[in-house]
Amino acid sequence: MEDCLAKKMEITVSEAEKRTGRNAMNMQETYTAYLIETRAVESQSEGQCAPVDSLWRRYSEFELLRNYLSVTYPHIVVPPLPEKRADFVWHKLSADNMDPDFVERRRIGLENFLLRVASHPVLCQDKIFYSFLTQEGGWKEMVNETGFQLKADSRVKALNATFRVKNPDKRFTELKHYSDELQSVISHLLRVRARVADRLYGVYKVHGNYGRVFSEWSAIEKEMGDGLQSAGHHMDVYAASIDDILEEEEHYADQLKEYLFYAEALRAVCRKHELMQYDLEMAAQDLTSKKQQCEELATGTVRTFSLKGMTSKLFGQETPEQREAKIKVLEEQIQEGEEQLKAKNLEGRDFVKSAWADIERFKEQKNHDLKEALISYAVMQISMCKKGIQVVCLAKECFSKM
Amino acid sequence: DTSLGEANSFSPSMPISPSSMINQYKFEDEPELRDLFITVDDPESHITAIETFITYRVVTKTSRGEFDSSEYEVRRRYQDFLWLKSKLEEAHPTLIIPPLPEKFIMKGMVERFNDEFIETRRKALHKFLNRIADHPTLTFNEDFKIFLTAQAWELSSHKKQGPGLLSRMGQTVRAVASSVRGGVKNRPEMFTEMNDYMETFSQKINVLDKIAHRIYKEEREYFNEMKEYGPIHTLWSASEEDIADSLKGVASCIDKCCKATEKRMAGLSENLLPILHEYVLYSEILMGVLKRRDQIQGELDSKVDALANKKTEKDLFSEEIGKLEDKLECANNALKADWDRWKQNMQCDMRSTFSNVAENNLRYYEECLATWESFLASQTVDLHVEEDSEDRP
């Protein structure tokens, strides 16, 4: 793998800070700013450490960066941003954007985003991305100057292409189905996971009620008192243990969420292919009809119905000079059209080749990451079971001494 | 191995025959060998023109001389148990008569005769009779013997012989009246302590009962969500290639943990919930027993006060007072002995029940741990294989 930015530069999103300011409509708003720290990874000799550069960015700037990357590299599966609003929450989690836990998880998500981009062989070389990390002032203007918004395809155009394209590459059609399935199944999984977490929380916390009752009961017992009291204490420990367990699980949910959002990025690449393919098909169709017109004019035979043909029948034939002129125009257009078609074909094939290469890279990354995530989930469950065994053993001992 | 060690008269969930119990009895408070073994099983519903009711088979095996035979099999309905309890209370007002399952369950039960309800009741009735059998005094009660041995028609005719409804009502009225009058004034310290204890115990046991039900409910809701959780991973695996096995592995683990949760819940509902419920009933029974003792005290006290005011008929009064004093002394001694016994048993029950629940939870976590550990082992084996194949040129 080529030397990507991530190998040359340490990137962290180390802090989050609440800010107030004035928005575009001069109304006061509160938002969170994130501190991006970068440091060159030099061979550390004699404990010499490179200096840390830092700047603050807010979520909307991250969004701008990602939009720029998506438009500029449509053949790349661009890493997604962490969610804008808290979704799939269970009752203890807050859906509030200002909630410190949400902000903290978002901070981690933003760091992950930057690291993903920095380790991508193509994206990491982008100048705008580099400036995002290193140039505080004037970055927004720089991005807008690239005029990338103009290059963006309209949603309507894209939708139209999806419906009307005749011969898209089958692999992209399959990929689109896959990304739909992935999105659907991960959403469902996250929803149920949140409910399971809620219920698990309930089970643990209710055990906490034992503590107080046991304590009060132990006051009237002589022989049983100690056993009850200490068992109650263990029940309290048990009930409290769920908070850390579920906090850890949130990170697992975030890992899944990333791939939920990646599904959208996959779909975007497929859409781009469909758009290009449709464009190509339209251009080829146009060229064919022009060639036909040319032929008809040259040979005088009207093979297909055309308005021109009708009007010439009604209003008399054209003069040979007029016909010559028309043919010449058409021939020019045809030549232009053929060149354009050639270029479009080439563009299309290049796109398919480079997109598919990135998709293969993505697939490997996805399989690796998701397998790791599932393993980490198993590790979490194991840890939870071990903690449970420990506490219950202690409680059991207390009970046996009653 | 829990099957033999715990197969005593107090764990009626196993269909043990009385004869097999002889070898497996765990000594409670009697050093001599048990000579009366009772089982309650085989619920059967009977439909008549007027009503539908359930009868239970009561099998008794005994070596006692007072019994004509060594084995009896009779059928009893809930009403009969109620009758027995009230006769015992009548005969021994200050002994602690074990609790009967309630007539109707307030929460949750819709149908009176669903299987779960009948089984719960059967177990409780079994425990009821065995507790009586183990009681040093109650075990020799005549009505108890008749209950165990009489055929249906014999029992109904015997029932009709007892004090009628009116006289029973009269007793209740007198009891209420004398409770208003007191018996608290001269109450010995020991019984005041018992009263205070019971008030707190009653409070705490009721709260515990609620907590245990709450835990059961939460575990069930968790179980319901878990049922849906596993299959999603299987569904996902259908669209994947490389990670399909890992996903299926996780699905299988979650399903196994789901089943383990079911077992955990069953343990709760078979062990803890019934015991806590019994002790909720016991706390009411004990408060009643203490009240009745106070009433006897009250009768004596009022007669003593009356004597102080009346100068005539002293002799008559003295005789009456003498009798009441004896009655009170008997009652106090009986209660004291029974109280000590009850406390011992309560401690034992609580110790074993809570230990069982803990053991149950332990098993749950151990099962889940084993499941996830084996999944992890399978995954890391794959990873190592992958890593090795990557290293190769």
Chai-1 contact restraints between the chains, C-beta under 6 A:
chainA,res_idxA,chainB,res_idxB,connection_type,confidence,min_distance_angstrom,max_distance_angstrom,comment,restraint_id
A,E181,B,S239,contact,1.0,0.0,6.0,A-B,restraint_1
A,V185,B,L235,contact,1.0,0.0,6.0,A-B,restraint_2
A,V185,B,W236,contact,1.0,0.0,6.0,A-B,restraint_3
A,H188,B,I232,contact,1.0,0.0,6.0,A-B,restraint_4
A,L189,B,I232,contact,1.0,0.0,6.0,A-B,restraint_5
A,V192,B,E228,contact,1.0,0.0,6.0,A-B,restraint_6
A,V192,B,Y229,contact,1.0,0.0,6.0,A-B,restraint_7
A,R195,B,E225,contact,1.0,0.0,6.0,A-B,restraint_8
A,V196,B,E225,contact,1.0,0.0,6.0,A-B,restraint_9
A,V196,B,Y229,contact,1.0,0.0,6.0,A-B,restraint_10
A,R199,B,E221,contact,1.0,0.0,6.0,A-B,restraint_11
A,R199,B,Y222,contact,1.0,0.0,6.0,A-B,restraint_12
A,R199,B,E225,contact,1.0,0.0,6.0,A-B,restraint_13
A,L200,B,Y222,contact,1.0,0.0,6.0,A-B,restraint_14
A,G202,B,E218,contact,1.0,0.0,6.0,A-B,restraint_15
A,V203,B,E218,contact,1.0,0.0,6.0,A-B,restraint_16
A,V203,B,E219,contact,1.0,0.0,6.0,A-B,restraint_17
A,V203,B,Y222,contact,1.0,0.0,6.0,A-B,restraint_18
A,V206,B,R214,contact,1.0,0.0,6.0,A-B,restraint_19
A,V206,B,I215,contact,1.0,0.0,6.0,A-B,restraint_20
A,V206,B,E218,contact,1.0,0.0,6.0,A-B,restraint_21
A,N209,B,I211,contact,1.0,0.0,6.0,A-B,restraint_22
A,V213,B,K204,contact,1.0,0.0,6.0,A-B,restraint_23
A,V213,B,V207,contact,1.0,0.0,6.0,A-B,restraint_24
A,V213,B,L208,contact,1.0,0.0,6.0,A-B,restraint_25
A,E216,B,K204,contact,1.0,0.0,6.0,A-B,restraint_26
A,W217,B,K204,contact,1.0,0.0,6.0,A-B,restraint_27
A,I220,B,Y197,contact,1.0,0.0,6.0,A-B,restraint_28
A,I220,B,T200,contact,1.0,0.0,6.0,A-B,restraint_29
A,M224,B,Q347,contact,1.0,0.0,6.0,A-B,restraint_30
A,N367,B,D242,contact,1.0,0.0,6.0,A-B,restraint_31
A,N367,B,I243,contact,1.0,0.0,6.0,A-B,restraint_32
A,L370,B,I243,contact,1.0,0.0,6.0,A-B,restraint_33
A,K371,B,I243,contact,1.0,0.0,6.0,A-B,restraint_34
A,K371,B,S246,contact,1.0,0.0,6.0,A-B,restraint_35
A,L374,B,S246,contact,1.0,0.0,6.0,A-B,restraint_36
A,L374,B,V250,contact,1.0,0.0,6.0,A-B,restraint_37
A,I375,B,Q379,contact,1.0,0.0,6.0,A-B,restraint_38
A,A378,B,W372,contact,1.0,0.0,6.0,A-B,restraint_39
A,A378,B,F375,contact,1.0,0.0,6.0,A-B,restraint_40
A,A378,B,L376,contact,1.0,0.0,6.0,A-B,restraint_41
A,Q381,B,W372,contact,1.0,0.0,6.0,A-B,restraint_42
A,I382,B,W372,contact,1.0,0.0,6.0,A-B,restraint_43
A,C385,B,Y365,contact,1.0,0.0,6.0,A-B,restraint_44
A,C385,B,C368,contact,1.0,0.0,6.0,A-B,restraint_45
A,C385,B,L369,contact,1.0,0.0,6.0,A-B,restraint_46
A,G388,B,Y365,contact,1.0,0.0,6.0,A-B,restraint_47
A,I389,B,Y365,contact,1.0,0.0,6.0,A-B,restraint_48
A,V392,B,A358,contact,1.0,0.0,6.0,A-B,restraint_49
A,V392,B,N361,contact,1.0,0.0,6.0,A-B,restraint_50
A,V392,B,L362,contact,1.0,0.0,6.0,A-B,restraint_51
A,A395,B,A358,contact,1.0,0.0,6.0,A-B,restraint_52
A,K396,B,S355,contact,1.0,0.0,6.0,A-B,restraint_53
A,K396,B,A358,contact,1.0,0.0,6.0,A-B,restraint_54
A,F399,B,F354,contact,1.0,0.0,6.0,A-B,restraint_55
A,F399,B,S355,contact,1.0,0.0,6.0,A-B,restraint_56
A,F399,B,A358,contact,1.0,0.0,6.0,A-B,restraint_57
A,S400,B,S355,contact,1.0,0.0,6.0,A-B,restraint_58
A,M402,B,R351,contact,1.0,0.0,6.0,A-B,restraint_59
